[in-house]
Each structure stands twice: as structure tokens, then as C-alpha cells.
Amino acid sequence: KMKITTDLRKYSAPARGSLAWKNIFKRRTAVERVNAYLKEFFQLNNVRYRTGKRAKIHFDMVTLVYNASKLAADRIDAQFIQQQAA
């Protein structure tokens, strides 16, 4: 991330309301929703390890479990929709 004040001609911000800004905002809000979910339900805001290695392993395990559960839920939902259509 670069400050716009370093060189305005080189590093400009997309105008609010433009399509590029809307896409950036969608990605940002999606990431923030996932972070809030992980902090709330997986206790990521309450990690009590002294070293960074163990905290990183804890974070990696939590994200692995989260991604696996979302993948499984999406697959089950897709199967359910296929059964309803048939």
C-alpha cells in the first residue's frame, strides 16, 4: 500500500462510486466478515501463545478448519439443490 501523497500521478485512489472502487470494497468487506467470524467463533482474538510459531500454527489450523467446513457446507447445499431440481 502506498500513500497517495508520495506521488499523486503514480498512486491515485479509485474514485468512490466507480466500478473499481465497488469491487475493492466488496473484497474488503468479505475479508472483514471472515475475520470477524473467525474471531467470534474460533477464538482468534484470544490466542495465548508466547511464540509466534505456535500462534501461526493455531491460525493456520483455524483457517484450515474454516475453509474445510465452508467447502463441505457448499457441497451439501449443491447436492440438496440438485435433489430438489430432480
N, C-alpha and C positions, 0 to 999 in steps of 0.2 A: 504494500500500500504506500502510495506516495502522496505527500502533501501537494495540494494544488498550487500553493503559493510558491513552490520551488520554481516552476516554470509553467505558467498558465497555458501557453501554446502547446506544450508537450503533454501535460497531465490535466485534462479537463474532466469535469464531472458530467455524467449524462443528465440532461435536463429532466426535472421531475415531470411526470406525466408522459414521457416518451416511452416507446416500446422497450428500449434497452433498460430504462430505469425500472419499468414494471417487472421485467424478467429478473433483474438483480434483486429487487425487493421480494419477489416470490421465493427465490432461492434462500435469501437471508431469513425470511420468516419461517421457512420449512426447517432450516437448521436450528433456529432458536426453539421451535416447538419440540424437536427431538431432544435438544439439550435439556429443556425443562422437564420433559418426560423422564429422561434418564436420571436427573437429579431427584425427581419426586419419587419414582417407583424403584429405582435401583441404588439409591443412597450414594450417588456420586458426589453430592455436596458434603458427605460425611466420611471421607476416606481418611483413615488414621494410620498411615504408614510413615515411617521416618525416612525411608529412602525413596528416591524417585523411581527406581526399578520396580519395586513392588506395587507402587501406585499405578505405574504404567501397565503392569500386568493385570491389575484389577480393572483398569479402564478397558483394556483390550478384551478381557473376558466378558465384561458387561456389554460392550458393543457387539461382540460375537453372539451372545445370547439374545440381545435385542434384534439383531438382523435375522437370526435363525427363526425367532418367534414370528416376526413380521412376514418372512418368506412362507412359513408354514400356514399362517393365517390367510395370506393371499391365495395360496394354492387350494386350501379348503374352500374358500369363498368362490374360486373359479369353478371347482368341481360342483359346488352347490348350484351355481348359476347354470351350468351345463345340464344338471339333472332337472332343473326347473324348466328349461327350454325343451327338453326331450319328452 
